[in-house]
Amino acid sequence: MARFDLPSVDELRELSEPREHAITIYAETSPGADAYEGSLLNAKSAFDRAIRTLRDSGIRHATETALRAQWEKVLTDEAWTRLSRCLAIFLTAERTDVFVLPNRLENQLQVGTYFDVGQLVRAVLTPQSAYALTLSANGWNLWEATSTALAHEVELHGDYGSDAADATNRATIRDRGHVRRLVGDEGKKLLLERYAHHVADAVRKELDHIDPSGGRPLFLFAADPLLDLYRNADTRHRLVPVHGNPDDLRADEIDAVIRREMPAINAELHNALVARVADGTGKGLLLGDLVDISKAATAGAVATLIYDFTIDVLGHVDADKGDIRYADDGYDVLSEIVVTVLDRGGDVIAVRGSEITEKVWNGQALAALRYPMT
């Protein structure tokens, strides 16, 4: 039952459809084996609150029994033996969908006639992939973390020196003994500089296979002087320096640093995007009113939608015209608009409102259009 991949646009649309007694749970978890019990209690507490809410609304006993049966499927699923950093659980009396996600989402519970896919959309749409290089004189390793997998070593295609001595054809560079004609700290630094260039060339060759545009950040785990030497040698990638000795770092520790820093990196990228789309204001190519955005999305006119995934705007969207009728018993119309934009081939960027500092940002949503709406 548990999914370790992300849903398609069609699956997001299907999850967004109305249904009775829909329970949505986003529960923070931990990949550590010793955190299993805490992760389980976090999710179970949310389900218990959902049942109390439904009881207060007069749910039938048979429906509660069916919901509990679905929850038992969740509790016995393999997801609990392969936890990441968040579970997204969508449950009704007839079905259950569970997504295991490596990125940190907010604890959330919603009970109603629709699932809340807002945070799941964030996981699908917001880049959570990066590379990492652990570099010391003792050796180097290349890592990858993605939207669906924790950090893991990248299998290298080429044959490279494994450490500083190997890469520079020296017996050792870790002491003050003679290494050919180079001795002392000056000679050691020169060899480390050659080593840094060797590794930078190897990393470029390897990442060109899987990230030819060089768009993903590369986290550099190293200590001085190698950290600075590598930064000078690698002009290809967007480096995120992480100071310290990387020799004893575990995969989960590398992943934790990446997940912690990615929100700030994405916020910078998102602000730059908002600034770019703001140029279309005078040309009639930028919308900020949600009703106008909904109509443009339905017409297929939205090229890029930027929206705050942390807020809910409840109501109903006319599927043919895009008109919005606001109602407390409705569903999250932002999520519906998002799925519509994706379905029409547009791009969607899910942000936290606090991330955006550009003046044009209205705190809710902006849409860059393919053409002006009449």
Stockholm file with secondary structure:
# STOCKHOLM 1.0

chainA/1-374         MARFDLPSVDELRELSEPREHAITIYAETSPGADAYEGSLLNAKSAFDRAIRTLRDSGIRHATETALRAQWEKVLTDEAWTRLSRCLAIFLTAERTDVFVLPNRLENQLQVGTYFDVGQLVRAVLTPQSAYALTLSANGWNLWEATSTALAHEVELHGDYGSDAADATNRATIRDRGHVRRLVGDEGKKLLLERYAHHVADAVRKELDHIDPSGGRPLFLFAADPLLDLYRNADTRHRLVPVHGNPDDLRADEIDAVIRREMPAINAELHNALVARVADGTGKGLLLGDLVDISKAATAGAVATLIYDFTIDVLGHVDADKGDIRYADDGYDVLSEIVVTVLDRGGDVIAVRGSEITEKVWNGQALAALRYPMT
#=GR chainA/1-374 SS CEESSCCCHHHHHHHTSCCTTEEEEEEECCSSGGGHHHHHHHHHHHHHHHHHHHHHTTCCHHHHHHHHHHHHHHHTSGGGGSCCSEEEEEECSSCEEEEEESSCCCCEEEEESSCCCHHHHHHHHSCCCEEEEEEETTEEEEEEECSSSCCEECCCSSCCCSSHHHHTTCSCCSSSSCBTTBCHHHHHHHHHHHHHHHHHHHHHHHHHHHCTTCCSCEEEEECTTHHHHHHHHCCSSCEEEEESCCTTCCHHHHHHHHHHHHHHHHHHHHHHHHHHHGGGGGGTCEECCHHHHHHHHHTTCEEEEEEETTCCCEEEECTTTCCEEECTTSEEHHHHHHHHHHHTTCEEEEECGGGCCCTTCCSSEEEEESSCCC
#=GC SS_cons         CEESSCCCHHHHHHHTSCCTTEEEEEEECCSSGGGHHHHHHHHHHHHHHHHHHHHHTTCCHHHHHHHHHHHHHHHTSGGGGSCCSEEEEEECSSCEEEEEESSCCCCEEEEESSCCCHHHHHHHHSCCCEEEEEEETTEEEEEEECSSSCCEECCCSSCCCSSHHHHTTCSCCSSSSCBTTBCHHHHHHHHHHHHHHHHHHHHHHHHHHHCTTCCSCEEEEECTTHHHHHHHHCCSSCEEEEESCCTTCCHHHHHHHHHHHHHHHHHHHHHHHHHHHGGGGGGTCEECCHHHHHHHHHTTCEEEEEEETTCCCEEEECTTTCCEEECTTSEEHHHHHHHHHHHTTCEEEEECGGGCCCTTCCSSEEEEESSCCC
//
